[in-house]
């Protein structure tokens, strides 16, 4: 059975499952994404959906694919009946790596925008 496929779970169900599998509570995830807690709760309750940039950040932080979040296909969370016990220290390192990945992605996006502005100003000087 595809526990997190479109017939068994909603988009919000998959966010919630991935967040729980990552060991994050709603407050921690909202802070890492730079959104209000109410916004994240709205996503998990299927009242709203994130924009593309937040969706990408969400997938990276939760270590799942964007496609899995959207439709349950691709890299995602395992069947809820399968439990993997991870030592606290290892889980903490994994969370730190995910947070760092999110920060790096944001920095990369900012660098791309700055480079674009730089090139535009160079063209104006020509």
N, C-alpha and C positions, 0 to 999 in steps of 0.2 A: 504494500500500500504506500502511496506517495503522501505521507503525512502533511506535507506543506505545499502540495500542489493546489491548483486553482479550485478543485472540487472539494478539498478538505480544509483549506485555510484561506483566510483573507490576507491582503497586504499587511494590515495591522497585526494579525496573528503572527506573520513571519517576522516582523520587526520585533515584537515582544519575545518570541522564541529565541531569536538571535541575540537579543540583548541579555536575556537570562542565561543563555549558554555562554556568553562572554563574561558573566559574573558582574555585570553592571546593573545598577538600579536606574530608574528613570531620571533622577536628578543628575547622576554622574554622566549619563549619555547626553542629556540635554546640554549640560555645561560643555562637554567635549565638542558638541556640534555647534555651539554658539547660538542655541535657540532657547526660547522660553519653555519651561516645563509643560505649560498648557499646550504648546505647539506639539511637543512630542506625544503627549497624551492623546491629542487629536488624531495624530497619525496612527497610533496603536489602536484607537477606537474606530478607525476608518471614517472619521469625520472630515478629514482633509488629507492631502498628500504633499510631500515635500517637492520643492523645485529640483531641477536636474542637478545643480551643484550640491545641494544638501543630500540628495539621494546617493550621489557618488561618494560623498564623505561618510554617509551612514553605512554604506556597503563596506568601505575600507575599514572603518572603525570596528565593525562587527565581524569582519573577515568572511564576508559572504559576497556573492556576485550581485550586481544590480539586477540581472535577469531573475535570479532566485527570489529577490525581494519582490519583484513585480509579478512573477508568475509561478514561482516554485521550481523552476528548472535551472540547473547549473549548480555551482558550488554554494552549499548552504549548510543548514543545521541537520544533524542526523535525526533519525526516528526517535521520538521522545522515550521509547521503551529501551533505548540503548544509552546507557550511562557510562561515561568515561570519568574516572576519578583522577583529578590532577592536583598535585601538591599545591598548597597556597603560594609558595615562592614562585613556582613555575607560572601559575595563573597571573600573579602580579607582574611578572616579566612580560607575559603575553599582552596584558592590558597596557603596559607602558609602551611596548612596540607598536600597538595599534594607535595609541595616542600620538606617538611620534610620526607614524605614517600619515595621520590626518594633518598634523602640523606641516609636514614636508609637502604634502599635496597642496595645502593652502599657500605655502610659500612659493611653490612652483607656479601656481596660477597667478599670484601677484607678480612674480618675475616676468611671466609672459605678457601681462598687461603693461608693465613698465617698459618692456622692450618695444611693444607696439607703439606706445606713446613717444618713445625715443625716436623710433624710425619716422613717425609722422612729423615730428619737429625737424628732423634732418631734411626731410623732403621740402618742408616749408622754407628752409634756409637756402635751398638750391636755386 
